[in-house]
């Protein structure tokens, strides 16, 4: 029954017990890819949280350590390229 909640790491679709899948073991963590996603890209990418740094009140700090108000403001920020 525990297989019911297994999801593909890339597409997020549920992977049934009888479906073909690829398992990636990293220490305590196991990641699953469905057959389609494995055919597209057999390499597991972006499988651990990334520490994002940005500027807040004049300092470059990890966004995960910002307070709720500043995190909310960070979510409203838009990226742009200066031409
Ligand atoms: Zn998939």
PDB file of the backbone (N, CA, C, O) and the ligand in Angstrom, with CONECT records:
HET     ZN  A 101       1
ATOM      1  N   UNK A   1       0.830  -1.203   0.000  1.00  0.00           N
ATOM      2  CA  UNK A   1       0.000   0.000   0.000  1.00  0.00           C
ATOM      3  C   UNK A   1       0.870   1.260   0.000  1.00  0.00           C
ATOM      4  O   UNK A   1       0.414   2.326  -0.413  1.00  0.00           O
ATOM      5  N   UNK A   2       2.101   1.144   0.455  1.00  0.00           N
ATOM      6  CA  UNK A   2       2.930   2.336   0.530  1.00  0.00           C
ATOM      7  C   UNK A   2       3.317   2.843  -0.864  1.00  0.00           C
ATOM      8  O   UNK A   2       3.737   3.991  -1.011  1.00  0.00           O
ATOM      9  N   UNK A   3       3.176   1.994  -1.887  1.00  0.00           N
ATOM     10  CA  UNK A   3       3.532   2.415  -3.231  1.00  0.00           C
ATOM     11  C   UNK A   3       2.518   3.384  -3.837  1.00  0.00           C
ATOM     12  O   UNK A   3       2.802   4.018  -4.854  1.00  0.00           O
ATOM     13  N   UNK A   4       1.351   3.504  -3.229  1.00  0.00           N
ATOM     14  CA  UNK A   4       0.310   4.356  -3.807  1.00  0.00           C
ATOM     15  C   UNK A   4       0.735   5.810  -3.880  1.00  0.00           C
ATOM     16  O   UNK A   4       0.272   6.548  -4.749  1.00  0.00           O
ATOM     17  N   UNK A   5       1.609   6.230  -2.977  1.00  0.00           N
ATOM     18  CA  UNK A   5       1.960   7.639  -2.934  1.00  0.00           C
ATOM     19  C   UNK A   5       3.278   7.949  -3.634  1.00  0.00           C
ATOM     20  O   UNK A   5       3.779   9.070  -3.544  1.00  0.00           O
ATOM     21  N   UNK A   6       3.847   6.962  -4.335  1.00  0.00           N
ATOM     22  CA  UNK A   6       5.114   7.214  -5.005  1.00  0.00           C
ATOM     23  C   UNK A   6       4.880   8.071  -6.240  1.00  0.00           C
ATOM     24  O   UNK A   6       4.057   7.745  -7.096  1.00  0.00           O
ATOM     25  N   UNK A   7       5.618   9.172  -6.316  1.00  0.00           N
ATOM     26  CA  UNK A   7       5.464  10.092  -7.442  1.00  0.00           C
ATOM     27  C   UNK A   7       6.775  10.215  -8.181  1.00  0.00           C
ATOM     28  O   UNK A   7       7.855  10.096  -7.601  1.00  0.00           O
ATOM     29  N   UNK A   8       6.659  10.456  -9.472  1.00  0.00           N
ATOM     30  CA  UNK A   8       7.838  10.690 -10.308  1.00  0.00           C
ATOM     31  C   UNK A   8       8.500  12.001  -9.878  1.00  0.00           C
ATOM     32  O   UNK A   8       7.822  13.008  -9.673  1.00  0.00           O
ATOM     33  N   UNK A   9       9.803  11.979  -9.745  1.00  0.00           N
ATOM     34  CA  UNK A   9      10.536  13.170  -9.313  1.00  0.00           C
ATOM     35  C   UNK A   9      10.386  14.318 -10.315  1.00  0.00           C
ATOM     36  O   UNK A   9      10.303  15.479  -9.915  1.00  0.00           O
ATOM     37  N   UNK A  10      10.352  13.999 -11.618  1.00  0.00           N
ATOM     38  CA  UNK A  10      10.344  15.051 -12.642  1.00  0.00           C
ATOM     39  C   UNK A  10       8.948  15.574 -12.951  1.00  0.00           C
ATOM     40  O   UNK A  10       8.722  16.784 -12.908  1.00  0.00           O
ATOM     41  N   UNK A  11       7.996  14.675 -13.264  1.00  0.00           N
ATOM     42  CA  UNK A  11       6.686  15.145 -13.718  1.00  0.00           C
ATOM     43  C   UNK A  11       5.668  15.186 -12.577  1.00  0.00           C
ATOM     44  O   UNK A  11       4.625  15.825 -12.710  1.00  0.00           O
ATOM     45  N   UNK A  12       5.954  14.516 -11.464  1.00  0.00           N
ATOM     46  CA  UNK A  12       5.047  14.558 -10.328  1.00  0.00           C
ATOM     47  C   UNK A  12       3.867  13.620 -10.440  1.00  0.00           C
ATOM     48  O   UNK A  12       3.038  13.563  -9.532  1.00  0.00           O
ATOM     49  N   UNK A  13       3.772  12.874 -11.546  1.00  0.00           N
ATOM     50  CA  UNK A  13       2.673  11.924 -11.699  1.00  0.00           C
ATOM     51  C   UNK A  13       2.906  10.704 -10.810  1.00  0.00           C
ATOM     52  O   UNK A  13       4.045  10.325 -10.539  1.00  0.00           O
ATOM     53  N   UNK A  14       1.815  10.102 -10.366  1.00  0.00           N
ATOM     54  CA  UNK A  14       1.920   8.904  -9.539  1.00  0.00           C
ATOM     55  C   UNK A  14       2.472   7.762 -10.375  1.00  0.00           C
ATOM     56  O   UNK A  14       2.101   7.595 -11.537  1.00  0.00           O
ATOM     57  N   UNK A  15       3.353   6.981  -9.781  1.00  0.00           N
ATOM     58  CA  UNK A  15       3.938   5.829 -10.467  1.00  0.00           C
ATOM     59  C   UNK A  15       3.394   4.572  -9.819  1.00  0.00           C
ATOM     60  O   UNK A  15       3.687   4.294  -8.657  1.00  0.00           O
ATOM     61  N   UNK A  16       2.602   3.810 -10.562  1.00  0.00           N
ATOM     62  CA  UNK A  16       1.971   2.595 -10.046  1.00  0.00           C
ATOM     63  C   UNK A  16       2.986   1.493  -9.806  1.00  0.00           C
ATOM     64  O   UNK A  16       4.100   1.519 -10.329  1.00  0.00           O
ATOM     65  N   UNK A  17       2.571   0.522  -8.999  1.00  0.00           N
ATOM     66  CA  UNK A  17       3.468  -0.565  -8.618  1.00  0.00           C
ATOM     67  C   UNK A  17       3.895  -1.398  -9.830  1.00  0.00           C
ATOM     68  O   UNK A  17       4.997  -1.947  -9.852  1.00  0.00           O
ATOM     69  N   UNK A  18       3.020  -1.491 -10.836  1.00  0.00           N
ATOM     70  CA  UNK A  18       3.321  -2.333 -11.992  1.00  0.00           C
ATOM     71  C   UNK A  18       3.999  -1.564 -13.122  1.00  0.00           C
ATOM     72  O   UNK A  18       4.439  -2.160 -14.105  1.00  0.00           O
ATOM     73  N   UNK A  19       4.084  -0.244 -12.984  1.00  0.00           N
ATOM     74  CA  UNK A  19       4.715   0.552 -14.037  1.00  0.00           C
ATOM     75  C   UNK A  19       6.231   0.465 -13.951  1.00  0.00           C
ATOM     76  O   UNK A  19       6.805   0.283 -12.877  1.00  0.00           O
ATOM     77  N   UNK A  20       6.863   0.600 -15.113  1.00  0.00           N
ATOM     78  CA  UNK A  20       8.325   0.653 -15.137  1.00  0.00           C
ATOM     79  C   UNK A  20       8.788   1.956 -14.512  1.00  0.00           C
ATOM     80  O   UNK A  20       8.191   3.011 -14.728  1.00  0.00           O
ATOM     81  N   UNK A  21       9.857   1.871 -13.737  1.00  0.00           N
ATOM     82  CA  UNK A  21      10.384   3.075 -13.112  1.00  0.00           C
ATOM     83  C   UNK A  21      11.854   2.868 -12.798  1.00  0.00           C
ATOM     84  O   UNK A  21      12.347   1.740 -12.782  1.00  0.00           O
ATOM     85  N   UNK A  22      12.540   3.956 -12.552  1.00  0.00           N
ATOM     86  CA  UNK A  22      13.954   3.902 -12.176  1.00  0.00           C
ATOM     87  C   UNK A  22      14.091   4.507 -10.790  1.00  0.00           C
ATOM     88  O   UNK A  22      13.530   5.563 -10.498  1.00  0.00           O
ATOM     89  N   UNK A  23      14.839   3.828  -9.952  1.00  0.00           N
ATOM     90  CA  UNK A  23      15.044   4.332  -8.594  1.00  0.00           C
ATOM     91  C   UNK A  23      16.462   4.856  -8.444  1.00  0.00           C
ATOM     92  O   UNK A  23      17.420   4.259  -8.935  1.00  0.00           O
ATOM     93  N   UNK A  24      16.573   5.977  -7.761  1.00  0.00           N
ATOM     94  CA  UNK A  24      17.874   6.585  -7.477  1.00  0.00           C
ATOM     95  C   UNK A  24      18.032   6.645  -5.958  1.00  0.00           C
ATOM     96  O   UNK A  24      17.237   7.287  -5.271  1.00  0.00           O
ATOM     97  N   UNK A  25      19.035   5.990  -5.450  1.00  0.00           N
ATOM     98  CA  UNK A  25      19.264   5.985  -4.006  1.00  0.00           C
ATOM     99  C   UNK A  25      20.385   6.946  -3.645  1.00  0.00           C
ATOM    100  O   UNK A  25      21.489   6.871  -4.185  1.00  0.00           O
ATOM    101  N   UNK A  26      20.083   7.844  -2.727  1.00  0.00           N
ATOM    102  CA  UNK A  26      21.099   8.749  -2.203  1.00  0.00           C
ATOM    103  C   UNK A  26      21.014   8.708  -0.688  1.00  0.00           C
ATOM    104  O   UNK A  26      20.202   9.416  -0.091  1.00  0.00           O
ATOM    105  N   UNK A  27      21.830   7.898  -0.070  1.00  0.00           N
ATOM    106  CA  UNK A  27      21.769   7.774   1.379  1.00  0.00           C
ATOM    107  C   UNK A  27      20.404   7.309   1.824  1.00  0.00           C
ATOM    108  O   UNK A  27      19.947   6.236   1.431  1.00  0.00           O
ATOM    109  N   UNK A  28      19.741   8.125   2.654  1.00  0.00           N
ATOM    110  CA  UNK A  28      18.435   7.744   3.176  1.00  0.00           C
ATOM    111  C   UNK A  28      17.319   8.018   2.176  1.00  0.00           C
ATOM    112  O   UNK A  28      16.227   7.461   2.295  1.00  0.00           O
ATOM    113  N   UNK A  29      17.584   8.868   1.198  1.00  0.00           N
ATOM    114  CA  UNK A  29      16.541   9.297   0.262  1.00  0.00           C
ATOM    115  C   UNK A  29      16.528   8.419  -0.986  1.00  0.00           C
ATOM    116  O   UNK A  29      17.582   8.061  -1.512  1.00  0.00           O
ATOM    117  N   UNK A  30      15.333   8.075  -1.454  1.00  0.00           N
ATOM    118  CA  UNK A  30      15.175   7.388  -2.725  1.00  0.00           C
ATOM    119  C   UNK A  30      14.267   8.216  -3.610  1.00  0.00           C
ATOM    120  O   UNK A  30      13.190   8.638  -3.189  1.00  0.00           O
ATOM    121  N   UNK A  31      14.704   8.449  -4.837  1.00  0.00           N
ATOM    122  CA  UNK A  31      13.899   9.206  -5.789  1.00  0.00           C
ATOM    123  C   UNK A  31      13.484   8.276  -6.913  1.00  0.00           C
ATOM    124  O   UNK A  31      14.215   7.350  -7.265  1.00  0.00           O
ATOM    125  N   UNK A  32      12.303   8.525  -7.480  1.00  0.00           N
ATOM    126  CA  UNK A  32      11.733   7.677  -8.522  1.00  0.00           C
ATOM    127  C   UNK A  32      11.524   8.501  -9.786  1.00  0.00           C
ATOM    128  O   UNK A  32      11.112   9.659  -9.724  1.00  0.00           O
ATOM    129  N   UNK A  33      11.812   7.892 -10.927  1.00  0.00           N
ATOM    130  CA  UNK A  33      11.455   8.510 -12.200  1.00  0.00           C
ATOM    131  C   UNK A  33      10.581   7.534 -12.972  1.00  0.00           C
ATOM    132  O   UNK A  33      10.853   6.334 -12.997  1.00  0.00           O
ATOM    133  N   UNK A  34       9.519   8.056 -13.608  1.00  0.00           N
ATOM    134  CA  UNK A  34       8.668   7.206 -14.445  1.00  0.00           C
ATOM    135  C   UNK A  34       9.421   6.888 -15.742  1.00  0.00           C
ATOM    136  O   UNK A  34      10.470   7.467 -16.027  1.00  0.00           O
ATOM    137  N   UNK A  35       8.862   5.959 -16.516  1.00  0.00           N
ATOM    138  CA  UNK A  35       9.543   5.505 -17.732  1.00  0.00           C
ATOM    139  C   UNK A  35       9.742   6.654 -18.719  1.00  0.00           C
ATOM    140  O   UNK A  35      10.812   6.785 -19.314  1.00  0.00           O
ATOM    141  N   UNK A  36       8.712   7.489 -18.894  1.00  0.00           N
ATOM    142  CA  UNK A  36       8.785   8.597 -19.860  1.00  0.00           C
ATOM    143  C   UNK A  36       9.883   9.584 -19.498  1.00  0.00           C
ATOM    144  O   UNK A  36      10.692   9.970 -20.341  1.00  0.00           O
ATOM    145  N   UNK A  37       9.899   9.991 -18.221  1.00  0.00           N
ATOM    146  CA  UNK A  37      10.893  10.973 -17.794  1.00  0.00           C
ATOM    147  C   UNK A  37      12.300  10.394 -17.855  1.00  0.00           C
ATOM    148  O   UNK A  37      13.257  11.104 -18.164  1.00  0.00           O
ATOM    149  N   UNK A  38      12.424   9.099 -17.559  1.00  0.00           N
ATOM    150  CA  UNK A  38      13.737   8.471 -17.631  1.00  0.00           C
ATOM    151  C   UNK A  38      14.228   8.415 -19.069  1.00  0.00           C
ATOM    152  O   UNK A  38      15.425   8.548 -19.323  1.00  0.00           O
ATOM    153  N   UNK A  39      13.301   8.217 -20.022  1.00  0.00           N
ATOM    154  CA  UNK A  39      13.675   8.199 -21.441  1.00  0.00           C
ATOM    155  C   UNK A  39      14.127   9.585 -21.876  1.00  0.00           C
ATOM    156  O   UNK A  39      15.066   9.715 -22.662  1.00  0.00           O
ATOM    157  N   UNK A  40      13.460  10.627 -21.366  1.00  0.00           N
ATOM    158  CA  UNK A  40      13.828  12.007 -21.715  1.00  0.00           C
ATOM    159  C   UNK A  40      15.190  12.371 -21.151  1.00  0.00           C
ATOM    160  O   UNK A  40      16.017  12.956 -21.849  1.00  0.00           O
ATOM    161  N   UNK A  41      15.429  12.027 -19.889  1.00  0.00           N
ATOM    162  CA  UNK A  41      16.667  12.408 -19.219  1.00  0.00           C
ATOM    163  C   UNK A  41      16.971  11.406 -18.112  1.00  0.00           C
ATOM    164  O   UNK A  41      16.376  11.463 -17.036  1.00  0.00           O
ATOM    165  N   UNK A  42      17.904  10.483 -18.379  1.00  0.00           N
ATOM    166  CA  UNK A  42      18.186   9.441 -17.386  1.00  0.00           C
ATOM    167  C   UNK A  42      18.927   9.944 -16.147  1.00  0.00           C
ATOM    168  O   UNK A  42      19.049   9.223 -15.157  1.00  0.00           O
ATOM    169  N   UNK A  43      19.416  11.175 -16.204  1.00  0.00           N
ATOM    170  CA  UNK A  43      20.158  11.700 -15.059  1.00  0.00           C
ATOM    171  C   UNK A  43      19.202  12.393 -14.096  1.00  0.00           C
ATOM    172  O   UNK A  43      18.353  13.181 -14.512  1.00  0.00           O
ATOM    173  N   UNK A  44      19.344  12.098 -12.817  1.00  0.00           N
ATOM    174  CA  UNK A  44      18.531  12.770 -11.807  1.00  0.00           C
ATOM    175  C   UNK A  44      19.137  14.129 -11.505  1.00  0.00           C
ATOM    176  O   UNK A  44      20.304  14.224 -11.126  1.00  0.00           O
ATOM    177  N   UNK A  45      18.349  15.173 -11.673  1.00  0.00           N
ATOM    178  CA  UNK A  45      18.841  16.529 -11.446  1.00  0.00           C
ATOM    179  C   UNK A  45      17.981  17.215 -10.386  1.00  0.00           C
ATOM    180  O   UNK A  45      16.835  16.834 -10.147  1.00  0.00           O
ATOM    181  N   UNK A  46      18.559  18.222  -9.765  1.00  0.00           N
ATOM    182  CA  UNK A  46      17.813  19.054  -8.812  1.00  0.00           C
ATOM    183  C   UNK A  46      17.138  18.216  -7.736  1.00  0.00           C
ATOM    184  O   UNK A  46      15.942  18.370  -7.488  1.00  0.00           O
ATOM    185  N   UNK A  47      17.884  17.342  -7.105  1.00  0.00           N
ATOM    186  CA  UNK A  47      17.262  16.447  -6.149  1.00  0.00           C
ATOM    187  C   UNK A  47      17.521  16.838  -4.709  1.00  0.00           C
ATOM    188  O   UNK A  47      17.170  16.085  -3.801  1.00  0.00           O
ATOM    189  N   UNK A  48      18.120  17.981  -4.474  1.00  0.00           N
ATOM    190  CA  UNK A  48      18.261  18.435  -3.099  1.00  0.00           C
ATOM    191  C   UNK A  48      17.966  19.930  -3.026  1.00  0.00           C
ATOM    192  O   UNK A  48      18.143  20.651  -4.008  1.00  0.00           O
ATOM    193  N   UNK A  49      17.519  20.392  -1.868  1.00  0.00           N
ATOM    194  CA  UNK A  49      17.175  21.804  -1.747  1.00  0.00           C
ATOM    195  C   UNK A  49      18.378  22.694  -2.009  1.00  0.00           C
ATOM    196  O   UNK A  49      19.503  22.367  -1.630  1.00  0.00           O
ATOM    197  N   UNK A  50      18.136  23.794  -2.644  1.00  0.00           N
ATOM    198  CA  UNK A  50      19.200  24.739  -2.957  1.00  0.00           C
ATOM    199  C   UNK A  50      19.077  25.963  -2.069  1.00  0.00           C
ATOM    200  O   UNK A  50      17.992  26.527  -1.922  1.00  0.00           O
ATOM    201  N   UNK A  51      20.164  26.361  -1.492  1.00  0.00           N
ATOM    202  CA  UNK A  51      20.173  27.575  -0.680  1.00  0.00           C
ATOM    203  C   UNK A  51      20.221  28.777  -1.620  1.00  0.00           C
ATOM    204  O   UNK A  51      21.170  28.943  -2.386  1.00  0.00           O
ATOM    205  N   UNK A  52      19.189  29.610  -1.552  1.00  0.00           N
ATOM    206  CA  UNK A  52      19.115  30.782  -2.415  1.00  0.00           C
ATOM    207  C   UNK A  52      19.461  32.024  -1.604  1.00  0.00           C
ATOM    208  O   UNK A  52      18.854  32.289  -0.566  1.00  0.00           O
ATOM    209  N   UNK A  53      20.439  32.782  -2.085  1.00  0.00           N
ATOM    210  CA  UNK A  53      20.830  34.024  -1.425  1.00  0.00           C
ATOM    211  C   UNK A  53      20.283  35.202  -2.221  1.00  0.00           C
ATOM    212  O   UNK A  53      20.287  35.180  -3.452  1.00  0.00           O
ATOM    213  N   UNK A  54      19.824  36.205  -1.536  1.00  0.00           N
ATOM    214  CA  UNK A  54      19.414  37.425  -2.210  1.00  0.00           C
ATOM    215  C   UNK A  54      19.630  38.607  -1.274  1.00  0.00           C
ATOM    216  O   UNK A  54      19.916  38.451  -0.087  1.00  0.00           O
ATOM    217  N   UNK A  55      19.484  39.778  -1.845  1.00  0.00           N
ATOM    218  CA  UNK A  55      19.752  40.983  -1.076  1.00  0.00           C
ATOM    219  C   UNK A  55      18.501  41.407  -0.317  1.00  0.00           C
ATOM    220  O   UNK A  55      17.424  41.526  -0.901  1.00  0.00           O
ATOM    221  N   UNK A  56      18.646  41.634   0.980  1.00  0.00           N
ATOM    222  CA  UNK A  56      17.538  42.129   1.787  1.00  0.00           C
ATOM    223  C   UNK A  56      18.084  43.172   2.754  1.00  0.00           C
ATOM    224  O   UNK A  56      19.101  42.946   3.410  1.00  0.00           O
ATOM    225  N   UNK A  57      17.422  44.289   2.837  1.00  0.00           N
ATOM    226  CA  UNK A  57      17.841  45.451   3.629  1.00  0.00           C
ATOM    227  C   UNK A  57      19.367  45.660   3.612  1.00  0.00           C
ATOM    228  O   UNK A  57      19.999  45.895   4.643  1.00  0.00           O
ATOM    229  N   UNK A  58      19.924  45.565   2.400  1.00  0.00           N
ATOM    230  CA  UNK A  58      21.328  45.894   2.234  1.00  0.00           C
ATOM    231  C   UNK A  58      22.297  44.743   2.399  1.00  0.00           C
ATOM    232  O   UNK A  58      23.489  44.904   2.134  1.00  0.00           O
ATOM    233  N   UNK A  59      21.817  43.576   2.833  1.00  0.00           N
ATOM    234  CA  UNK A  59      22.694  42.434   3.056  1.00  0.00           C
ATOM    235  C   UNK A  59      22.318  41.274   2.155  1.00  0.00           C
ATOM    236  O   UNK A  59      21.142  41.088   1.844  1.00  0.00           O
ATOM    237  N   UNK A  60      23.316  40.480   1.724  1.00  0.00           N
ATOM    238  CA  UNK A  60      23.066  39.251   0.978  1.00  0.00           C
ATOM    239  C   UNK A  60      22.895  38.133   2.000  1.00  0.00           C
ATOM    240  O   UNK A  60      23.858  37.750   2.664  1.00  0.00           O
ATOM    241  N   UNK A  61      21.667  37.600   2.134  1.00  0.00           N
ATOM    242  CA  UNK A  61      21.365  36.578   3.140  1.00  0.00           C
ATOM    243  C   UNK A  61      20.559  35.441   2.515  1.00  0.00           C
ATOM    244  O   UNK A  61      19.858  35.669   1.529  1.00  0.00           O
ATOM    245  N   UNK A  62      20.640  34.205   3.066  1.00  0.00           N
ATOM    246  CA  UNK A  62      19.813  33.104   2.542  1.00  0.00           C
ATOM    247  C   UNK A  62      18.326  33.429   2.719  1.00  0.00           C
ATOM    248  O   UNK A  62      17.888  33.825   3.800  1.00  0.00           O
ATOM    249  N   UNK A  63      17.570  33.258   1.653  1.00  0.00           N
ATOM    250  CA  UNK A  63      16.141  33.581   1.694  1.00  0.00           C
ATOM    251  C   UNK A  63      15.419  32.740   2.763  1.00  0.00           C
ATOM    252  O   UNK A  63      14.436  33.187   3.354  1.00  0.00           O
ATOM    253  N   UNK A  64      15.922  31.517   3.002  1.00  0.00           N
ATOM    254  CA  UNK A  64      15.276  30.641   3.986  1.00  0.00           C
ATOM    255  C   UNK A  64      15.331  31.218   5.403  1.00  0.00           C
ATOM    256  O   UNK A  64      14.557  30.823   6.275  1.00  0.00           O
ATOM    257  N   UNK A  65      16.261  32.162   5.622  1.00  0.00           N
ATOM    258  CA  UNK A  65      16.397  32.738   6.960  1.00  0.00           C
ATOM    259  C   UNK A  65      15.685  34.082   7.112  1.00  0.00           C
ATOM    260  O   UNK A  65      15.705  34.688   8.183  1.00  0.00           O
ATOM    261  N   UNK A  66      15.051  34.543   6.021  1.00  0.00           N
ATOM    262  CA  UNK A  66      14.334  35.815   6.094  1.00  0.00           C
ATOM    263  C   UNK A  66      13.063  35.655   6.918  1.00  0.00           C
ATOM    264  O   UNK A  66      12.562  34.545   7.096  1.00  0.00           O
ATOM    265  N   UNK A  67      12.546  36.777   7.419  1.00  0.00           N
ATOM    266  CA  UNK A  67      11.269  36.697   8.128  1.00  0.00           C
ATOM    267  C   UNK A  67      10.114  36.602   7.129  1.00  0.00           C
ATOM    268  O   UNK A  67      10.304  36.835   5.935  1.00  0.00           O
ATOM    269  N   UNK A  68       8.914  36.258   7.620  1.00  0.00           N
ATOM    270  CA  UNK A  68       7.768  35.981   6.749  1.00  0.00           C
ATOM    271  C   UNK A  68       7.449  37.151   5.820  1.00  0.00           C
ATOM    272  O   UNK A  68       7.155  36.956   4.640  1.00  0.00           O
ATOM    273  N   UNK A  69       7.510  38.351   6.354  1.00  0.00           N
ATOM    274  CA  UNK A  69       7.181  39.525   5.550  1.00  0.00           C
ATOM    275  C   UNK A  69       8.125  39.704   4.385  1.00  0.00           C
ATOM    276  O   UNK A  69       7.702  40.005   3.268  1.00  0.00           O
ATOM    277  N   UNK A  70       9.427  39.516   4.652  1.00  0.00           N
ATOM    278  CA  UNK A  70      10.421  39.667   3.594  1.00  0.00           C
ATOM    279  C   UNK A  70      10.336  38.519   2.594  1.00  0.00           C
ATOM    280  O   UNK A  70      10.553  38.727   1.400  1.00  0.00           O
ATOM    281  N   UNK A  71      10.013  37.277   3.075  1.00  0.00           N
ATOM    282  CA  UNK A  71       9.837  36.151   2.156  1.00  0.00           C
ATOM    283  C   UNK A  71       8.684  36.424   1.199  1.00  0.00           C
ATOM    284  O   UNK A  71       8.755  36.116   0.009  1.00  0.00           O
ATOM    285  N   UNK A  72       7.616  37.012   1.747  1.00  0.00           N
ATOM    286  CA  UNK A  72       6.462  37.352   0.921  1.00  0.00           C
ATOM    287  C   UNK A  72       6.841  38.395  -0.124  1.00  0.00           C
ATOM    288  O   UNK A  72       6.430  38.312  -1.281  1.00  0.00           O
ATOM    289  N   UNK A  73       7.624  39.367   0.298  1.00  0.00           N
ATOM    290  CA  UNK A  73       8.092  40.396  -0.636  1.00  0.00           C
ATOM    291  C   UNK A  73       9.001  39.775  -1.700  1.00  0.00           C
ATOM    292  O   UNK A  73       8.961  40.176  -2.863  1.00  0.00           O
ATOM    293  N   UNK A  74       9.821  38.796  -1.302  1.00  0.00           N
ATOM    294  CA  UNK A  74      10.710  38.113  -2.256  1.00  0.00           C
ATOM    295  C   UNK A  74       9.897  37.396  -3.327  1.00  0.00           C
ATOM    296  O   UNK A  74      10.279  37.387  -4.497  1.00  0.00           O
ATOM    297  N   UNK A  75       8.770  36.790  -2.927  1.00  0.00           N
ATOM    298  CA  UNK A  75       7.910  36.078  -3.877  1.00  0.00           C
ATOM    299  C   UNK A  75       7.324  37.036  -4.913  1.00  0.00           C
ATOM    300  O   UNK A  75       7.004  36.629  -6.030  1.00  0.00           O
ATOM    301  N   UNK A  76       7.184  38.309  -4.540  1.00  0.00           N
ATOM    302  CA  UNK A  76       6.623  39.301  -5.461  1.00  0.00           C
ATOM    303  C   UNK A  76       7.676  39.854  -6.434  1.00  0.00           C
ATOM    304  O   UNK A  76       7.324  40.495  -7.424  1.00  0.00           O
ATOM    305  N   UNK A  77       8.933  39.615  -6.165  1.00  0.00           N
ATOM    306  CA  UNK A  77       9.988  40.153  -7.027  1.00  0.00           C
ATOM    307  C   UNK A  77       9.936  39.504  -8.400  1.00  0.00           C
ATOM    308  O   UNK A  77       9.568  38.337  -8.535  1.00  0.00           O
ATOM    309  N   UNK A  78      10.305  40.266  -9.409  1.00  0.00           N
ATOM    310  CA  UNK A  78      10.346  39.751 -10.775  1.00  0.00           C
ATOM    311  C   UNK A  78      11.777  39.884 -11.311  1.00  0.00           C
ATOM    312  O   UNK A  78      12.457  40.885 -11.083  1.00  0.00           O
ATOM    313  N   UNK A  79      12.213  38.833 -12.037  1.00  0.00           N
ATOM    314  CA  UNK A  79      13.527  38.900 -12.672  1.00  0.00           C
ATOM    315  C   UNK A  79      13.426  39.662 -13.984  1.00  0.00           C
ATOM    316  O   UNK A  79      12.419  39.579 -14.687  1.00  0.00           O
ATOM    317  N   UNK A  80      14.465  40.394 -14.301  1.00  0.00           N
ATOM    318  CA  UNK A  80      14.508  41.066 -15.594  1.00  0.00           C
ATOM    319  C   UNK A  80      15.961  41.192 -16.030  1.00  0.00           C
ATOM    320  O   UNK A  80      16.877  41.133 -15.210  1.00  0.00           O
ATOM    321  N   UNK A  81      16.155  41.364 -17.320  1.00  0.00           N
ATOM    322  CA  UNK A  81      17.494  41.537 -17.872  1.00  0.00           C
ATOM    323  C   UNK A  81      17.650  42.972 -18.335  1.00  0.00           C
ATOM    324  O   UNK A  81      16.776  43.498 -19.024  1.00  0.00           O
ATOM    325  N   UNK A  82      18.732  43.602 -17.973  1.00  0.00           N
ATOM    326  CA  UNK A  82      19.017  44.952 -18.422  1.00  0.00           C
ATOM    327  C   UNK A  82      19.645  44.865 -19.803  1.00  0.00           C
ATOM    328  O   UNK A  82      20.668  44.204 -19.979  1.00  0.00           O
ATOM    329  N   UNK A  83      19.042  45.525 -20.781  1.00  0.00           N
ATOM    330  CA  UNK A  83      19.587  45.420 -22.151  1.00  0.00           C
ATOM    331  C   UNK A  83      20.480  46.612 -22.466  1.00  0.00           C
ATOM    332  O   UNK A  83      21.026  46.702 -23.565  1.00  0.00           O
TER     333      UNK A  83
HETATM  334 ZN    ZN A 101       7.742  11.377 -14.815  1.00  0.00          ZN
END
